Amino acid sequence: MKAMTLRIEEKLARELEAVARVEDITVSEAVRRAITDHVEAKRSDHAFQKRLDRFMDENRAILERLAR
């Protein structure tokens, strides 16, 4: 696993801690679940997928030039 640092507003941190306590999970687990849900939502977001395709095309060209 990769360790990350997250800075959030104090109010949101308190709310997150409360959610984690009610769910009987750690704050880290609550954050992991939220991130997983967010990434999964992006997989079915057509506008995001279109931007991702464009991003990949742009970077593919750059990487191909660097490989020469």
Secondary structure, DSSP 8 states (H G I E B T S, - for coil): ---------HHHHHHHHHHHHHHTS-HHHHHHHHHHHHHHHHHT-HHHHHHHHHHHHHHHHHHHHHH-
